[in-house]
Structures are given as C-alpha cells and as structure tokens.
Amino acid sequence: MADQDPRVLQQQAQDFRAGFQSVLIATTSPEGEPDISYAPFVLDDSGRVCIYISQLARHTRNLAAQPQASLMFIAAEQESRNLFARQRLILQCTAHQVPEAETEPVLQQMQSQFGKTLELLRSLPDFHLFRFEVETGSYIKGFGQAWSLEGNDLQILALRTN
C-alpha cells in the first residue's frame, strides 16, 4: 500500500514540517516544572530545527539547564476533520546552543525568511541560536496512523501499536 511505504511517509512528514514557520517547544525547568512555548524556526542544511531566542525567555533558560525538549508541529484546528485526530509531528530532541562561529549561515537564512524583525533581534545581545537534534519521534496522520521515526531526516521506523 503506497500510503504505508516508509519513504512516502517520510516525505509526507518532511513536507508537513516544511509547511510551518514556527514550532511548539516543550521544555523542563531545572526545578522539574514543565513549560511550553513556541518560536519561529528554519531548518539548517542537516535538517535540524533552529530557533533564535532571548535568554530572558523561560525556554532558553530551561534548554541551557536541561537540553532535552519535545517539538510539535500540529495541523490547524480549522483544517482538521476531527479534533481528536489532528495530523501532527512530535519530535524528542536534544538542544544545543550553536557556537558563535557557526551562526552566520543560519542567521542569514532566518533573516531572509523573517525579514526586518530578525535584523532587529540580531542587534540585541541577549539572543542565542539553538538547534535541535531529533532522537526519536512520531508522525501521526490520524486514527490508527501513527508511525515511529528517528533522526533529523524523519526516517520512518514502524507503525506504532501502543
């Protein structure tokens, strides 16, 4: 069945992710408190989600202390036939602050995508670039259509049964 071919599903997951300009980010504080936020993002040349965030934001402090995070891309409610089965991509990641010497290509890409706002943010001293390495994840197309995946290229592993 073509819609269960891992290569087709991988491409669908990649295309789904490419349809977004921002991502939901779940982090944990050093005290163990959960926190959720969002940030605009771009994908780097290795398919890693990259965000540019202020050190004043809770999720920045959380990522600095605890680099494990969960990212979610989810279909808009108005585009979903059933709110219990919204299409989504959930990624378990490790976040890394990008060393200053490696930031320019990604920041140029972000500036090209997000324009003058990013130009302003780049002039502020409290913003830092983070990238996320995908460890594992799930691509959910609807009821009974959830696949396990791994890696930044969203390689489909198997249909989830639990």
KESE-941334 format. One record per atom (N, C-alpha, C): residue number from 1; atom name; x, z, y. Coordinates in steps of 0.1 Angstrom, whole numbers. Each point is the difference from the previous one (the first is absolute). Example, Ala and Ser with C-alpha at 12.3 -4.5 7.8 and 13.67 -1.06 7.14 Angstrom:
<pts>
@num->1&atomo->N&east->132&up->78&north->-57;
@num->1&atomo->CA&east->-9&up->0&north->12;
@num->1&atomo->C&east->9&up->0&north->12;
@num->2&atomo->N&east->-4&up->-7&north->11;
@num->2&atomo->CA&east->9&up->0&north->11;
@num->2&atomo->C&east->-8&up->8&north->11;
</pts>
This chain:
<pts>
@num->1&atomo->N&east->8&up->0&north->-12;
@num->1&atomo->CA&east->-8&up->0&north->12;
@num->1&atomo->C&east->9&up->0&north->12;
@num->2&atomo->N&east->-2&up->-10&north->9;
@num->2&atomo->CA&east->9&up->-2&north->12;
@num->2&atomo->C&east->1&up->12&north->9;
@num->3&atomo->N&east->-12&up->7&north->2;
@num->3&atomo->CA&east->0&up->11&north->9;
@num->3&atomo->C&east->6&up->13&north->-5;
@num->4&atomo->N&east->5&up->-1&north->-13;
@num->4&atomo->CA&east->7&up->12&north->-6;
@num->4&atomo->C&east->15&up->-4&north->-2;
@num->5&atomo->N&east->4&up->-12&north->4;
@num->5&atomo->CA&east->14&up->-4&north->-2;
@num->5&atomo->C&east->8&up->9&north->10;
@num->6&atomo->N&east->10&up->7&north->-5;
@num->6&atomo->CA&east->8&up->9&north->9;
@num->6&atomo->C&east->6&up->-7&north->12;
@num->7&atomo->N&east->4&up->-13&north->-1;
@num->7&atomo->CA&east->6&up->-7&north->11;
@num->7&atomo->C&east->-11&up->-3&north->11;
@num->8&atomo->N&east->-12&up->-3&north->-5;
@num->8&atomo->CA&east->-11&up->-3&north->9;
@num->8&atomo->C&east->-4&up->13&north->7;
@num->9&atomo->N&east->-1&up->11&north->-7;
@num->9&atomo->CA&east->-3&up->13&north->6;
@num->9&atomo->C&east->10&up->5&north->9;
@num->10&atomo->N&east->13&up->-2&north->-3;
@num->10&atomo->CA&east->11&up->3&north->9;
@num->10&atomo->C&east->-1&up->-7&north->13;
@num->11&atomo->N&east->-3&up->-13&north->-1;
@num->11&atomo->CA&east->-2&up->-8&north->13;
@num->11&atomo->C&east->-12&up->5&north->8;
@num->12&atomo->N&east->-11&up->3&north->-7;
@num->12&atomo->CA&east->-12&up->5&north->6;
@num->12&atomo->C&east->3&up->13&north->8;
@num->13&atomo->N&east->8&up->9&north->-7;
@num->13&atomo->CA&east->4&up->13&north->6;
@num->13&atomo->C&east->8&up->-2&north->12;
@num->14&atomo->N&east->10&up->-10&north->-1;
@num->14&atomo->CA&east->9&up->-3&north->12;
@num->14&atomo->C&east->-8&up->-6&north->11;
@num->15&atomo->N&east->-9&up->-9&north->-3;
@num->15&atomo->CA&east->-9&up->-6&north->10;
@num->15&atomo->C&east->-9&up->10&north->7;
@num->16&atomo->N&east->-5&up->9&north->-8;
@num->16&atomo->CA&east->-9&up->11&north->5;
@num->16&atomo->C&east->8&up->8&north->11;
@num->17&atomo->N&east->12&up->4&north->-4;
@num->17&atomo->CA&east->9&up->8&north->9;
@num->17&atomo->C&east->3&up->-8&north->12;
@num->18&atomo->N&east->3&up->-13&north->-1;
@num->18&atomo->CA&east->4&up->-8&north->11;
@num->18&atomo->C&east->-12&up->-2&north->10;
@num->19&atomo->N&east->-12&up->4&north->-4;
@num->19&atomo->CA&east->-11&up->-1&north->9;
@num->19&atomo->C&east->-2&up->11&north->10;
@num->20&atomo->N&east->10&up->10&north->-1;
@num->20&atomo->CA&east->-1&up->11&north->9;
@num->20&atomo->C&east->11&up->1&north->10;
@num->21&atomo->N&east->-2&up->6&north->11;
@num->21&atomo->CA&east->10&up->3&north->10;
@num->21&atomo->C&east->4&up->15&north->1;
@num->22&atomo->N&east->-9&up->8&north->-6;
@num->22&atomo->CA&east->3&up->15&north->0;
@num->22&atomo->C&east->-3&up->5&north->-14;
@num->23&atomo->N&east->6&up->12&north->-3;
@num->23&atomo->CA&east->-1&up->6&north->-13;
@num->23&atomo->C&east->-3&up->15&north->2;
@num->24&atomo->N&east->-8&up->5&north->-9;
@num->24&atomo->CA&east->-3&up->14&north->-1;
@num->24&atomo->C&east->11&up->7&north->-7;
@num->25&atomo->N&east->5&up->11&north->5;
@num->25&atomo->CA&east->12&up->7&north->-5;
@num->25&atomo->C&east->-4&up->15&north->-3;
@num->26&atomo->N&east->1&up->4&north->-13;
@num->26&atomo->CA&east->-2&up->14&north->-4;
@num->26&atomo->C&east->14&up->6&north->-2;
@num->27&atomo->N&east->2&up->12&north->7;
@num->27&atomo->CA&east->12&up->7&north->-1;
@num->27&atomo->C&east->-3&up->15&north->-2;
@num->28&atomo->N&east->11&up->7&north->-3;
@num->28&atomo->CA&east->-1&up->15&north->-2;
@num->28&atomo->C&east->9&up->7&north->9;
@num->29&atomo->N&east->-4&up->10&north->7;
@num->29&atomo->CA&east->8&up->8&north->9;
@num->29&atomo->C&east->10&up->8&north->-9;
@num->30&atomo->N&east->10&up->6&north->7;
@num->30&atomo->CA&east->9&up->9&north->-7;
@num->30&atomo->C&east->-7&up->12&north->-6;
@num->31&atomo->N&east->-11&up->4&north->6;
@num->31&atomo->CA&east->-8&up->11&north->-5;
@num->31&atomo->C&east->-10&up->-4&north->-11;
@num->32&atomo->N&east->0&up->-13&north->-4;
@num->32&atomo->CA&east->-8&up->-4&north->-10;
@num->32&atomo->C&east->-14&up->-5&north->4;
@num->33&atomo->N&east->-2&up->-1&north->13;
@num->33&atomo->CA&east->-13&up->-4&north->6;
@num->33&atomo->C&east->-1&up->-15&north->-1;
@num->34&atomo->N&east->-11&up->-6&north->-5;
@num->34&atomo->CA&east->-2&up->-14&north->0;
@num->34&atomo->C&east->-3&up->-5&north->14;
@num->35&atomo->N&east->4&up->-13&north->3;
@num->35&atomo->CA&east->-3&up->-6&north->13;
@num->35&atomo->C&east->-2&up->-15&north->-2;
@num->36&atomo->N&east->-9&up->-5&north->7;
@num->36&atomo->CA&east->-2&up->-15&north->-1;
@num->36&atomo->C&east->0&up->-6&north->14;
@num->37&atomo->N&east->6&up->-11&north->1;
@num->37&atomo->CA&east->1&up->-7&north->13;
@num->37&atomo->C&east->0&up->-15&north->-3;
@num->38&atomo->N&east->4&up->-8&north->10;
@num->38&atomo->CA&east->2&up->-14&north->-2;
@num->38&atomo->C&east->11&up->-5&north->10;
@num->39&atomo->N&east->5&up->-12&north->-3;
@num->39&atomo->CA&east->9&up->-6&north->9;
@num->39&atomo->C&east->0&up->-15&north->-2;
@num->40&atomo->N&east->2&up->-7&north->11;
@num->40&atomo->CA&east->2&up->-15&north->-1;
@num->40&atomo->C&east->13&up->-2&north->-9;
@num->41&atomo->N&east->1&up->-11&north->-7;
@num->41&atomo->CA&east->11&up->-2&north->-9;
@num->41&atomo->C&east->4&up->-15&north->0;
@num->42&atomo->N&east->12&up->-3&north->-5;
@num->42&atomo->CA&east->4&up->-13&north->-4;
@num->42&atomo->C&east->7&up->2&north->-14;
@num->43&atomo->N&east->1&up->-11&north->-7;
@num->43&atomo->CA&east->7&up->0&north->-13;
@num->43&atomo->C&east->14&up->-6&north->3;
@num->44&atomo->N&east->11&up->7&north->-5;
@num->44&atomo->CA&east->13&up->-6&north->2;
@num->44&atomo->C&east->3&up->-11&north->-10;
@num->45&atomo->N&east->12&up->-5&north->-1;
@num->45&atomo->CA&east->4&up->-10&north->-9;
@num->45&atomo->C&east->-1&up->4&north->-14;
@num->46&atomo->N&east->0&up->13&north->-3;
@num->46&atomo->CA&east->-1&up->4&north->-14;
@num->46&atomo->C&east->-14&up->5&north->-4;
@num->47&atomo->N&east->-10&up->-3&north->9;
@num->47&atomo->CA&east->-14&up->4&north->-3;
@num->47&atomo->C&east->-3&up->14&north->3;
@num->48&atomo->N&east->9&up->7&north->7;
@num->48&atomo->CA&east->-3&up->14&north->3;
@num->48&atomo->C&east->-8&up->2&north->13;
@num->49&atomo->N&east->-10&up->9&north->-1;
@num->49&atomo->CA&east->-7&up->3&north->12;
@num->49&atomo->C&east->9&up->7&north->10;
@num->50&atomo->N&east->0&up->-4&north->12;
@num->50&atomo->CA&east->8&up->6&north->11;
@num->50&atomo->C&east->-9&up->4&north->11;
@num->51&atomo->N&east->2&up->12&north->5;
@num->51&atomo->CA&east->-8&up->6&north->11;
@num->51&atomo->C&east->9&up->5&north->11;
@num->52&atomo->N&east->-4&up->0&north->12;
@num->52&atomo->CA&east->8&up->5&north->12;
@num->52&atomo->C&east->-8&up->11&north->6;
@num->53&atomo->N&east->4&up->13&north->-2;
@num->53&atomo->CA&east->-8&up->11&north->3;
@num->53&atomo->C&east->8&up->11&north->9;
@num->54&atomo->N&east->-8&up->7&north->7;
@num->54&atomo->CA&east->6&up->10&north->9;
@num->54&atomo->C&east->3&up->13&north->-8;
@num->55&atomo->N&east->11&up->6&north->4;
@num->55&atomo->CA&east->4&up->13&north->-6;
@num->55&atomo->C&east->-10&up->11&north->4;
@num->56&atomo->N&east->-8&up->-2&north->10;
@num->56&atomo->CA&east->-10&up->9&north->4;
@num->56&atomo->C&east->-12&up->0&north->-10;
@num->57&atomo->N&east->-2&up->-10&north->-8;
@num->57&atomo->CA&east->-11&up->-2&north->-9;
@num->57&atomo->C&east->2&up->9&north->-12;
@num->58&atomo->N&east->-11&up->6&north->-5;
@num->58&atomo->CA&east->2&up->9&north->-12;
@num->58&atomo->C&east->5&up->-8&north->-12;
@num->59&atomo->N&east->-5&up->-13&north->-2;
@num->59&atomo->CA&east->5&up->-7&north->-12;
@num->59&atomo->C&east->15&up->-3&north->1;
@num->60&atomo->N&east->6&up->-1&north->12;
@num->60&atomo->CA&east->14&up->-2&north->1;
@num->60&atomo->C&east->8&up->13&north->-5;
@num->61&atomo->N&east->-5&up->11&north->5;
@num->61&atomo->CA&east->7&up->13&north->-4;
@num->61&atomo->C&east->-2&up->2&north->-15;
@num->62&atomo->N&east->-12&up->-3&north->-5;
@num->62&atomo->CA&east->-3&up->1&north->-14;
@num->62&atomo->C&east->10&up->-9&north->-9;
@num->63&atomo->N&east->1&up->-12&north->4;
@num->63&atomo->CA&east->8&up->-9&north->-7;
@num->63&atomo->C&east->15&up->4&north->0;
@num->64&atomo->N&east->4&up->5&north->11;
@num->64&atomo->CA&east->14&up->5&north->1;
@num->64&atomo->C&east->3&up->12&north->-9;
@num->65&atomo->N&east->-10&up->8&north->-2;
@num->65&atomo->CA&east->1&up->12&north->-9;
@num->65&atomo->C&east->-3&up->-3&north->-14;
@num->66&atomo->N&east->-10&up->-9&north->-3;
@num->66&atomo->CA&east->-5&up->-3&north->-13;
@num->66&atomo->C&east->-2&up->-15&north->-1;
@num->67&atomo->N&east->9&up->-8&north->-5;
@num->67&atomo->CA&east->-1&up->-15&north->1;
@num->67&atomo->C&east->-10&up->-6&north->-9;
@num->68&atomo->N&east->-7&up->7&north->-9;
@num->68&atomo->CA&east->-10&up->-6&north->-8;
@num->68&atomo->C&east->-13&up->-2&north->8;
@num->69&atomo->N&east->-6&up->-12&north->-1;
@num->69&atomo->CA&east->-12&up->-3&north->7;
@num->69&atomo->C&east->-8&up->-9&north->-8;
@num->70&atomo->N&east->-13&up->-1&north->4;
@num->70&atomo->CA&east->-9&up->-9&north->-6;
@num->70&atomo->C&east->-5&up->-9&north->11;
@num->71&atomo->N&east->0&up->-13&north->-3;
@num->71&atomo->CA&east->-5&up->-10&north->10;
@num->71&atomo->C&east->-13&up->-6&north->-6;
@num->72&atomo->N&east->-10&up->-3&north->9;
@num->72&atomo->CA&east->-12&up->-6&north->-5;
@num->72&atomo->C&east->-4&up->-11&north->10;
@num->73&atomo->N&east->-4&up->-11&north->-6;
@num->73&atomo->CA&east->-6&up->-12&north->6;
@num->73&atomo->C&east->-14&up->-1&north->-6;
@num->74&atomo->N&east->-10&up->1&north->8;
@num->74&atomo->CA&east->-14&up->0&north->-5;
@num->74&atomo->C&east->-9&up->-10&north->7;
@num->75&atomo->N&east->-8&up->-7&north->-7;
@num->75&atomo->CA&east->-9&up->-10&north->6;
@num->75&atomo->C&east->-10&up->7&north->10;
@num->76&atomo->N&east->-3&up->-7&north->10;
@num->76&atomo->CA&east->-9&up->6&north->10;
@num->76&atomo->C&east->-14&up->2&north->-6;
@num->77&atomo->N&east->-7&up->11&north->4;
@num->77&atomo->CA&east->-13&up->3&north->-6;
@num->77&atomo->C&east->-10&up->-12&north->1;
@num->78&atomo->N&east->0&up->-6&north->12;
@num->78&atomo->CA&east->-9&up->-11&north->2;
@num->78&atomo->C&east->3&up->-13&north->-9;
@num->79&atomo->N&east->12&up->0&north->-5;
@num->79&atomo->CA&east->4&up->-12&north->-8;
@num->79&atomo->C&east->-2&up->4&north->-15;
@num->80&atomo->N&east->-5&up->12&north->-3;
@num->80&atomo->CA&east->-1&up->4&north->-14;
@num->80&atomo->C&east->-14&up->0&north->-5;
@num->81&atomo->N&east->-2&up->-6&north->-12;
@num->81&atomo->CA&east->-14&up->0&north->-5;
@num->81&atomo->C&east->-5&up->13&north->-5;
@num->82&atomo->N&east->10&up->9&north->-4;
@num->82&atomo->CA&east->-3&up->13&north->-5;
@num->82&atomo->C&east->10&up->10&north->5;
@num->83&atomo->N&east->-4&up->10&north->7;
@num->83&atomo->CA&east->10&up->9&north->6;
@num->83&atomo->C&east->7&up->9&north->-10;
@num->84&atomo->N&east->-6&up->0&north->-13;
@num->84&atomo->CA&east->7&up->8&north->-10;
@num->84&atomo->C&east->11&up->-9&north->-7;
@num->85&atomo->N&east->0&up->-12&north->3;
@num->85&atomo->CA&east->10&up->-9&north->-7;
@num->85&atomo->C&east->7&up->-9&north->10;
@num->86&atomo->N&east->4&up->6&north->11;
@num->86&atomo->CA&east->7&up->-8&north->10;
@num->86&atomo->C&east->14&up->-4&north->-5;
@num->87&atomo->N&east->4&up->-13&north->3;
@num->87&atomo->CA&east->13&up->-5&north->-4;
@num->87&atomo->C&east->10&up->9&north->7;
@num->88&atomo->N&east->11&up->3&north->-7;
@num->88&atomo->CA&east->10&up->8&north->6;
@num->88&atomo->C&east->13&up->-1&north->-7;
@num->89&atomo->N&east->11&up->3&north->7;
@num->89&atomo->CA&east->13&up->1&north->-5;
@num->89&atomo->C&east->6&up->13&north->3;
@num->90&atomo->N&east->4&up->8&north->-10;
@num->90&atomo->CA&east->6&up->13&north->3;
@num->90&atomo->C&east->14&up->0&north->-6;
@num->91&atomo->N&east->9&up->4&north->9;
@num->91&atomo->CA&east->14&up->0&north->-4;
@num->91&atomo->C&east->7&up->13&north->1;
@num->92&atomo->N&east->6&up->5&north->-10;
@num->92&atomo->CA&east->8&up->12&north->0;
@num->92&atomo->C&east->14&up->-4&north->3;
@num->93&atomo->N&east->6&up->6&north->11;
@num->93&atomo->CA&east->12&up->-5&north->6;
@num->93&atomo->C&east->10&up->11&north->3;
@num->94&atomo->N&east->12&up->-4&north->3;
@num->94&atomo->CA&east->10&up->9&north->5;
@num->94&atomo->C&east->4&up->-6&north->14;
@num->95&atomo->N&east->-1&up->8&north->10;
@num->95&atomo->CA&east->3&up->-5&north->14;
@num->95&atomo->C&east->15&up->3&north->3;
@num->96&atomo->N&east->6&up->-9&north->8;
@num->96&atomo->CA&east->14&up->1&north->4;
@num->96&atomo->C&east->0&up->-4&north->15;
@num->97&atomo->N&east->7&up->9&north->8;
@num->97&atomo->CA&east->2&up->-4&north->14;
@num->97&atomo->C&east->11&up->-11&north->0;
@num->98&atomo->N&east->-3&up->-11&north->7;
@num->98&atomo->CA&east->9&up->-11&north->0;
@num->98&atomo->C&east->12&up->3&north->9;
@num->99&atomo->N&east->12&up->-1&north->-5;
@num->99&atomo->CA&east->12&up->2&north->9;
@num->99&atomo->C&east->0&up->-9&north->12;
@num->100&atomo->N&east->4&up->5&north->11;
@num->100&atomo->CA&east->-1&up->-7&north->13;
@num->100&atomo->C&east->7&up->-14&north->-1;
@num->101&atomo->N&east->10&up->-1&north->-7;
@num->101&atomo->CA&east->8&up->-12&north->-2;
@num->101&atomo->C&east->-9&up->-11&north->-7;
@num->102&atomo->N&east->-10&up->4&north->-7;
@num->102&atomo->CA&east->-8&up->-10&north->-8;
@num->102&atomo->C&east->-14&up->-2&north->6;
@num->103&atomo->N&east->-3&up->5&north->12;
@num->103&atomo->CA&east->-14&up->0&north->5;
@num->103&atomo->C&east->-3&up->-13&north->7;
@num->104&atomo->N&east->10&up->-7&north->6;
@num->104&atomo->CA&east->-3&up->-11&north->9;
@num->104&atomo->C&east->-9&up->-11&north->-6;
@num->105&atomo->N&east->3&up->-5&north->-12;
@num->105&atomo->CA&east->-8&up->-11&north->-5;
@num->105&atomo->C&east->-15&up->4&north->-2;
@num->106&atomo->N&east->-2&up->12&north->-5;
@num->106&atomo->CA&east->-14&up->4&north->-2;
@num->106&atomo->C&east->-7&up->3&north->14;
@num->107&atomo->N&east->7&up->6&north->9;
@num->107&atomo->CA&east->-6&up->2&north->13;
@num->107&atomo->C&east->-3&up->-13&north->7;
@num->108&atomo->N&east->8&up->-10&north->-1;
@num->108&atomo->CA&east->-3&up->-13&north->5;
@num->108&atomo->C&east->-12&up->-6&north->-6;
@num->109&atomo->N&east->-1&up->1&north->-13;
@num->109&atomo->CA&east->-12&up->-4&north->-7;
@num->109&atomo->C&east->-13&up->7&north->5;
@num->110&atomo->N&east->1&up->13&north->2;
@num->110&atomo->CA&east->-11&up->8&north->5;
@num->110&atomo->C&east->-3&up->-4&north->14;
@num->111&atomo->N&east->10&up->-2&north->8;
@num->111&atomo->CA&east->-3&up->-4&north->14;
@num->111&atomo->C&east->-7&up->-14&north->1;
@num->112&atomo->N&east->4&up->-9&north->-9;
@num->112&atomo->CA&east->-6&up->-13&north->-1;
@num->112&atomo->C&east->-15&up->2&north->-4;
@num->113&atomo->N&east->-3&up->9&north->-9;
@num->113&atomo->CA&east->-13&up->2&north->-5;
@num->113&atomo->C&east->-9&up->8&north->10;
@num->114&atomo->N&east->6&up->10&north->6;
@num->114&atomo->CA&east->-8&up->10&north->8;
@num->114&atomo->C&east->2&up->-1&north->15;
@num->115&atomo->N&east->9&up->-8&north->4;
@num->115&atomo->CA&east->2&up->-3&north->14;
@num->115&atomo->C&east->5&up->11&north->9;
@num->116&atomo->N&east->-6&up->0&north->12;
@num->116&atomo->CA&east->6&up->9&north->11;
@num->116&atomo->C&east->-1&up->15&north->-4;
@num->117&atomo->N&east->-10&up->4&north->-8;
@num->117&atomo->CA&east->-1&up->14&north->-4;
@num->117&atomo->C&east->13&up->4&north->-7;
@num->118&atomo->N&east->5&up->-8&north->-9;
@num->118&atomo->CA&east->12&up->4&north->-7;
@num->118&atomo->C&east->12&up->-1&north->10;
@num->119&atomo->N&east->0&up->-9&north->9;
@num->119&atomo->CA&east->11&up->0&north->10;
@num->119&atomo->C&east->0&up->13&north->7;
@num->120&atomo->N&east->-11&up->6&north->4;
@num->120&atomo->CA&east->-1&up->13&north->7;
@num->120&atomo->C&east->5&up->11&north->-9;
@num->121&atomo->N&east->-5&up->0&north->-13;
@num->121&atomo->CA&east->4&up->10&north->-9;
@num->121&atomo->C&east->15&up->0&north->-3;
@num->122&atomo->N&east->6&up->-11&north->0;
@num->122&atomo->CA&east->15&up->-1&north->-2;
@num->122&atomo->C&east->8&up->6&north->11;
@num->123&atomo->N&east->-6&up->1&north->12;
@num->123&atomo->CA&east->7&up->7&north->11;
@num->123&atomo->C&east->-1&up->15&north->-1;
@num->124&atomo->N&east->-8&up->5&north->-9;
@num->124&atomo->CA&east->-2&up->15&north->-1;
@num->124&atomo->C&east->10&up->5&north->-10;
@num->125&atomo->N&east->6&up->12&north->3;
@num->125&atomo->CA&east->11&up->5&north->-9;
@num->125&atomo->C&east->-6&up->7&north->-13;
@num->126&atomo->N&east->-13&up->3&north->-1;
@num->126&atomo->CA&east->-5&up->8&north->-11;
@num->126&atomo->C&east->-6&up->-9&north->-11;
@num->127&atomo->N&east->2&up->-13&north->0;
@num->127&atomo->CA&east->-6&up->-9&north->-10;
@num->127&atomo->C&east->11&up->-3&north->-11;
@num->128&atomo->N&east->-4&up->0&north->-12;
@num->128&atomo->CA&east->9&up->-3&north->-12;
@num->128&atomo->C&east->-7&up->-9&north->-9;
@num->129&atomo->N&east->8&up->-9&north->-7;
@num->129&atomo->CA&east->-4&up->-9&north->-9;
@num->129&atomo->C&east->1&up->6&north->-14;
@num->130&atomo->N&east->-11&up->-1&north->-8;
@num->130&atomo->CA&east->0&up->5&north->-14;
@num->130&atomo->C&east->-4&up->-12&north->-8;
@num->131&atomo->N&east->5&up->0&north->-12;
@num->131&atomo->CA&east->-4&up->-10&north->-10;
@num->131&atomo->C&east->-4&up->7&north->-13;
@num->132&atomo->N&east->-9&up->-6&north->-8;
@num->132&atomo->CA&east->-5&up->7&north->-12;
@num->132&atomo->C&east->3&up->-9&north->-12;
@num->133&atomo->N&east->6&up->7&north->-10;
@num->133&atomo->CA&east->3&up->-6&north->-13;
@num->133&atomo->C&east->-11&up->3&north->-9;
@num->134&atomo->N&east->-7&up->-10&north->-5;
@num->134&atomo->CA&east->-11&up->2&north->-9;
@num->134&atomo->C&east->5&up->4&north->-14;
@num->135&atomo->N&east->-4&up->12&north->-5;
@num->135&atomo->CA&east->3&up->4&north->-13;
@num->135&atomo->C&east->-10&up->-5&north->-10;
@num->136&atomo->N&east->-13&up->4&north->2;
@num->136&atomo->CA&east->-11&up->-4&north->-8;
@num->136&atomo->C&east->-12&up->-2&north->9;
@num->137&atomo->N&east->-11&up->-4&north->-6;
@num->137&atomo->CA&east->-12&up->-2&north->7;
@num->137&atomo->C&east->-11&up->-5&north->-8;
@num->138&atomo->N&east->-11&up->-3&north->7;
@num->138&atomo->CA&east->-12&up->-5&north->-6;
@num->138&atomo->C&east->-6&up->-11&north->9;
@num->139&atomo->N&east->-5&up->-11&north->-6;
@num->139&atomo->CA&east->-7&up->-10&north->7;
@num->139&atomo->C&east->-14&up->0&north->-6;
@num->140&atomo->N&east->-10&up->3&north->8;
@num->140&atomo->CA&east->-14&up->2&north->-5;
@num->140&atomo->C&east->-8&up->-11&north->7;
@num->141&atomo->N&east->-6&up->-8&north->-9;
@num->141&atomo->CA&east->-9&up->-11&north->6;
@num->141&atomo->C&east->-15&up->4&north->-1;
@num->142&atomo->N&east->-3&up->10&north->-8;
@num->142&atomo->CA&east->-14&up->4&north->-1;
@num->142&atomo->C&east->-1&up->9&north->-13;
@num->143&atomo->N&east->-13&up->2&north->-4;
@num->143&atomo->CA&east->-3&up->8&north->-12;
@num->143&atomo->C&east->7&up->-6&north->-12;
@num->144&atomo->N&east->8&up->8&north->-7;
@num->144&atomo->CA&east->6&up->-5&north->-12;
@num->144&atomo->C&east->11&up->-10&north->2;
@num->145&atomo->N&east->5&up->-1&north->12;
@num->145&atomo->CA&east->10&up->-10&north->4;
@num->145&atomo->C&east->11&up->7&north->7;
@num->146&atomo->N&east->7&up->9&north->-6;
@num->146&atomo->CA&east->11&up->7&north->6;
@num->146&atomo->C&east->13&up->-2&north->-8;
@num->147&atomo->N&east->10&up->-5&north->6;
@num->147&atomo->CA&east->13&up->-3&north->-7;
@num->147&atomo->C&east->11&up->9&north->6;
@num->148&atomo->N&east->9&up->5&north->-9;
@num->148&atomo->CA&east->12&up->7&north->3;
@num->148&atomo->C&east->10&up->-10&north->5;
@num->149&atomo->N&east->8&up->4&north->9;
@num->149&atomo->CA&east->11&up->-9&north->5;
@num->149&atomo->C&east->12&up->8&north->3;
@num->150&atomo->N&east->11&up->-8&north->3;
@num->150&atomo->CA&east->13&up->7&north->4;
@num->150&atomo->C&east->7&up->-10&north->9;
@num->151&atomo->N&east->9&up->6&north->9;
@num->151&atomo->CA&east->9&up->-7&north->8;
@num->151&atomo->C&east->-6&up->-6&north->12;
@num->152&atomo->N&east->9&up->-4&north->10;
@num->152&atomo->CA&east->-4&up->-5&north->12;
@num->152&atomo->C&east->-7&up->-14&north->-1;
@num->153&atomo->N&east->3&up->-7&north->-11;
@num->153&atomo->CA&east->-7&up->-13&north->-2;
@num->153&atomo->C&east->-13&up->2&north->-7;
@num->154&atomo->N&east->-4&up->12&north->-3;
@num->154&atomo->CA&east->-13&up->4&north->-5;
@num->154&atomo->C&east->-2&up->-7&north->-14;
@num->155&atomo->N&east->10&up->2&north->-9;
@num->155&atomo->CA&east->-1&up->-6&north->-13;
@num->155&atomo->C&east->-11&up->8&north->-8;
@num->156&atomo->N&east->-9&up->-8&north->-5;
@num->156&atomo->CA&east->-11&up->5&north->-8;
@num->156&atomo->C&east->5&up->4&north->-14;
@num->157&atomo->N&east->-4&up->12&north->-4;
@num->157&atomo->CA&east->5&up->5&north->-13;
@num->157&atomo->C&east->-11&up->-1&north->-11;
@num->158&atomo->N&east->-12&up->6&north->3;
@num->158&atomo->CA&east->-11&up->1&north->-10;
@num->158&atomo->C&east->-13&up->4&north->7;
@num->159&atomo->N&east->-11&up->-4&north->-7;
@num->159&atomo->CA&east->-13&up->5&north->4;
@num->159&atomo->C&east->0&up->15&north->-2;
@num->160&atomo->N&east->-4&up->7&north->10;
@num->160&atomo->CA&east->-1&up->15&north->-2;
@num->160&atomo->C&east->-13&up->3&north->-8;
@num->161&atomo->N&east->2&up->10&north->-9;
@num->161&atomo->CA&east->-11&up->4&north->-8;
@num->161&atomo->C&east->-4&up->15&north->2;
@num->162&atomo->N&east->8&up->6&north->9;
@num->162&atomo->CA&east->-3&up->14&north->3;
@num->162&atomo->C&east->4&up->3&north->14;
</pts>
